[in-house]
Amino acid sequence: MLTMQMTLKLIVGFITILIIIRLLGKRNLAQLTPGDIVYFMVFGGILEESLYDNTVQLWQSLLGLITWGVIIFLFEFIISKSRSARKWLRGDTSVLINKGKVNHQCLKSNRLEIEEIISIAREKGIFDLSDIKNMYIESDGGFSIETYMYQYPISEDDHIIYPIIENQTVNKINLEKLNKNHQWLLRQLSKRNIKNLEDVFYADWAKDRGIFILQYEEKSSLKKGIQ
């Protein structure tokens, strides 16, 4: 059974943590960063230890919570005043797709595959990757997509899309469905000055627009993030 001391610790701990969360300005879980999760895990650890350890007095647990809260505020203050500190400690926005080309380093560091990119685009109502001009990975792990401007929106049922190259691998089955062959694919790449299949991250074909190729950026033009 809960003792009076444990009850007081729970109430005081709850109120203290709630106040600190509100002071941090977090309205919902979607706004929490990885650092915020660490904050609250430590808060929970401090409160848990004080609850089941009778040698820890109420004022000691309260002092621990407040001390950790002060550390958080100092951390947030440093981040708010220094862009370099914010970039290193909280992360920065990264450009995954820049003007229709994939940043290979960003792709690799975030361990993304084409299937995940297609799924993310579909969740945002984009069913054709050729619509995507820029795709950003935000510091909180979310994705933002900037599309090319069209006269009308393209939906999933407007046309059937046949993936031809995925993760640098040719889909021979879809080539056969299209009555195309490997030589035809190489000619299409050559028209766009692409010499190697390894330079292509993804390619597909649709009847109303033909082939779409999503290639890697040249190493000299790779961007690690927004400057």
C-alpha positions as CSV (number, residue, x, y, z in Angstrom):
1,M,0.0,0.0,0.0
2,L,1.1,3.5,-0.6
3,T,2.3,5.3,2.4
4,M,1.6,9.0,3.0
5,Q,5.2,9.9,2.1
6,M,4.9,8.0,-1.2
7,T,1.6,9.7,-2.0
8,L,3.1,13.1,-1.3
9,K,6.1,12.2,-3.5
10,L,3.8,11.2,-6.3
11,I,1.7,14.3,-6.1
12,V,4.7,16.7,-5.8
13,G,6.6,14.8,-8.6
14,F,3.6,14.9,-10.9
15,I,3.0,18.6,-10.4
16,T,6.8,19.4,-10.8
17,I,7.2,17.4,-14.0
18,L,4.0,18.9,-15.4
19,I,5.1,22.4,-14.7
20,I,8.5,21.8,-16.4
21,I,6.8,20.2,-19.4
22,R,4.6,23.3,-19.8
23,L,7.6,25.6,-19.4
24,L,9.3,23.8,-22.2
25,G,6.4,24.8,-24.4
26,K,5.6,21.3,-25.6
27,R,2.0,21.0,-26.7
28,N,1.9,17.4,-27.9
29,L,4.0,14.3,-28.4
30,A,4.6,15.1,-32.1
31,Q,6.7,18.1,-31.0
32,L,9.0,16.0,-28.8
33,T,12.6,15.6,-29.9
34,P,15.0,12.7,-28.9
35,G,16.5,15.1,-26.3
36,D,13.1,15.7,-24.8
37,I,12.5,12.0,-24.4
38,V,15.8,11.7,-22.5
39,Y,14.7,14.5,-20.3
40,F,11.5,12.8,-19.3
41,M,13.2,9.4,-18.9
42,V,15.5,10.9,-16.3
43,F,12.6,12.6,-14.6
44,G,10.8,9.3,-14.3
45,G,14.0,7.6,-13.0
46,I,14.4,10.3,-10.3
47,L,10.8,10.0,-9.2
48,E,10.8,6.2,-9.2
49,E,13.9,6.0,-7.1
50,S,12.5,8.4,-4.5
51,L,9.2,6.5,-4.3
52,Y,10.6,3.2,-3.3
53,D,13.6,4.4,-1.3
54,N,12.4,5.4,2.2
55,T,15.7,7.0,3.0
56,V,15.1,9.6,0.3
57,Q,13.1,12.5,1.7
58,L,10.5,14.5,-0.1
59,W,12.6,17.6,-0.3
60,Q,15.5,15.5,-1.7
61,S,13.4,14.1,-4.6
62,L,12.0,17.6,-5.2
63,L,15.5,19.0,-5.3
64,G,16.6,16.3,-7.8
65,L,13.7,17.1,-10.1
66,I,14.3,20.9,-9.9
67,T,18.0,20.4,-10.5
68,W,17.4,18.3,-13.5
69,G,14.9,20.9,-14.7
70,V,17.5,23.7,-14.4
71,I,20.0,21.6,-16.4
72,I,17.3,21.2,-19.1
73,F,16.7,25.0,-19.2
74,L,20.4,25.7,-19.5
75,F,20.7,23.2,-22.3
76,E,17.7,24.7,-24.1
77,F,19.1,28.2,-23.6
78,I,22.5,27.3,-25.1
79,I,20.7,25.7,-28.1
80,S,18.5,28.7,-28.6
81,K,21.5,31.1,-28.6
82,S,24.0,29.1,-30.7
83,R,23.1,27.6,-34.2
84,S,26.3,25.4,-34.2
85,A,25.3,24.0,-30.8
86,R,21.8,23.5,-32.0
87,K,23.0,21.6,-35.0
88,W,25.3,19.3,-33.0
89,L,23.1,18.7,-30.0
90,R,19.6,18.6,-31.6
91,G,20.4,17.9,-35.3
92,D,19.6,19.9,-38.4
93,T,17.4,19.6,-41.5
94,S,18.9,17.4,-44.2
95,V,18.2,17.5,-47.9
96,L,17.4,13.9,-49.1
97,I,16.2,14.9,-52.6
98,N,17.4,18.1,-54.1
99,K,15.8,19.2,-57.4
100,G,14.9,15.6,-58.3
101,K,18.2,14.0,-57.3
102,V,19.0,11.9,-54.3
103,N,21.7,12.8,-51.8
104,H,23.5,9.5,-51.4
105,Q,25.2,10.5,-48.1
106,C,21.9,11.5,-46.5
107,L,20.3,8.4,-47.8
108,K,23.0,6.2,-46.3
109,S,23.3,8.0,-43.0
110,N,19.5,7.7,-42.4
111,R,19.5,4.0,-43.6
112,L,16.6,4.6,-46.0
113,E,15.4,2.4,-48.9
114,I,13.2,3.2,-51.8
115,E,10.3,1.4,-50.3
116,E,10.3,3.7,-47.3
117,I,10.5,6.8,-49.5
118,I,7.6,5.6,-51.6
119,S,5.6,4.9,-48.4
120,I,6.4,8.4,-47.0
121,A,5.3,10.1,-50.2
122,R,2.1,8.1,-50.3
123,E,1.3,9.1,-46.7
124,K,1.5,12.7,-47.9
125,G,-0.8,12.0,-50.9
126,I,2.0,11.8,-53.5
127,F,1.7,8.6,-55.6
128,D,4.3,9.5,-58.3
129,L,7.8,10.2,-57.2
130,S,8.3,12.3,-60.3
131,D,6.2,14.9,-58.6
132,I,8.8,15.4,-55.9
133,K,11.2,18.3,-56.3
134,N,12.7,18.4,-52.8
135,M,12.4,16.1,-49.8
136,Y,13.7,17.1,-46.4
137,I,14.4,15.1,-43.2
138,E,13.7,17.5,-40.3
139,S,15.6,17.5,-37.1
140,D,12.7,15.7,-35.3
141,G,12.8,12.8,-37.8
142,G,9.8,14.0,-39.8
143,F,9.7,14.5,-43.6
144,S,8.8,17.5,-45.6
145,I,8.1,17.3,-49.3
146,E,8.1,20.1,-51.9
147,T,6.5,19.1,-55.2
148,Y,6.6,20.5,-58.7
149,M,3.7,22.6,-59.7
150,Y,1.0,20.9,-61.8
151,Q,-2.2,22.1,-63.3
152,Y,-4.1,19.3,-61.6
153,P,-3.3,16.9,-58.8
154,I,-2.2,13.4,-59.7
155,S,-3.9,10.5,-57.8
156,E,-3.0,6.9,-57.5
157,D,-5.6,5.8,-60.1
158,D,-4.5,8.2,-62.8
159,H,-1.9,5.9,-64.1
160,I,-0.1,2.6,-63.4
161,I,3.5,3.0,-62.5
162,Y,6.0,0.2,-63.2
163,P,9.2,0.4,-61.1
164,I,12.2,-0.5,-63.4
165,I,15.2,0.2,-61.1
166,E,15.0,0.0,-57.3
167,N,18.0,0.3,-55.1
168,Q,20.3,0.0,-58.1
169,T,18.7,-3.3,-59.2
170,V,16.8,-3.7,-62.5
171,N,13.3,-5.1,-62.3
172,K,13.3,-7.5,-65.2
173,I,9.7,-8.6,-64.7
174,N,8.4,-5.1,-65.2
175,L,10.6,-4.6,-68.3
176,E,9.0,-7.7,-69.8
177,K,5.5,-6.4,-69.0
178,L,6.4,-3.2,-70.9
179,N,7.9,-5.2,-73.8
180,K,11.2,-3.4,-73.1
181,N,14.7,-4.9,-72.7
182,H,18.0,-4.0,-71.0
183,Q,19.3,-2.2,-74.1
184,W,16.3,0.0,-74.2
185,L,16.9,0.9,-70.5
186,L,20.6,1.8,-71.2
187,R,19.5,4.0,-74.1
188,Q,17.1,5.9,-71.8
189,L,19.9,6.4,-69.3
190,S,22.3,7.5,-72.0
191,K,19.8,10.2,-73.2
192,R,20.2,11.7,-69.8
193,N,24.0,11.4,-69.7
194,I,23.8,8.6,-67.2
195,K,26.6,6.1,-67.9
196,N,26.1,3.5,-65.1
197,L,23.2,1.9,-63.5
198,E,24.9,2.5,-60.1
199,D,24.2,6.2,-60.6
200,V,20.4,5.5,-60.5
201,F,18.6,5.1,-57.2
202,Y,15.2,4.6,-58.7
203,A,13.4,4.6,-62.1
204,D,9.9,3.8,-63.2
205,W,7.7,4.0,-66.3
206,A,4.1,5.2,-66.7
207,K,2.1,5.4,-70.0
208,D,1.1,9.0,-69.8
209,R,4.6,10.4,-69.0
210,G,7.1,7.7,-70.0
211,I,10.2,7.0,-67.9
212,F,11.2,8.8,-64.7
213,I,14.7,8.5,-63.3
214,L,15.7,9.5,-59.8
215,Q,19.5,9.6,-59.8
216,Y,22.1,10.4,-57.2
217,E,23.6,13.8,-56.9
218,E,27.2,14.2,-58.0
219,K,29.6,13.9,-55.1
220,S,30.8,17.5,-55.6
221,S,27.2,18.8,-55.1
222,L,26.1,16.8,-52.2
223,K,24.6,18.8,-49.4
224,K,24.5,17.6,-45.8
225,G,21.9,20.1,-44.8
226,I,20.4,23.5,-45.2
227,Q,23.1,26.2,-44.8
